[in-house]
């Protein structure tokens, strides 16, 4: 083989090795726990378990008659049903407590 080809191959090998060492991924901890979120942006804990309606409140901006900013008001969320992922225990086994009798 030609000496120039060997030098070019060695340079490519060294560049790949150095690039891999510099850009390798650092070990990270476990991923954060995933909270099931509804389409309205609220978690499952903000929805009523029987009616599945959302009881959270949203902050809305209010304006006066001239169109100037007048502050914030709190209005109830308009979500009517939780559409996010269901916990696995509710899929296979209905809730036993509290008793419905």
Secondary structure, DSSP 8 states (H G I E B T S, - for coil): --HHHHHHHHHHHHHHHHHHHHS-------------B-TTS-BGGGB-TTT--B--EEEEEEE-TTS-EEEEEEEE----S--S---HHHHHS---SS---
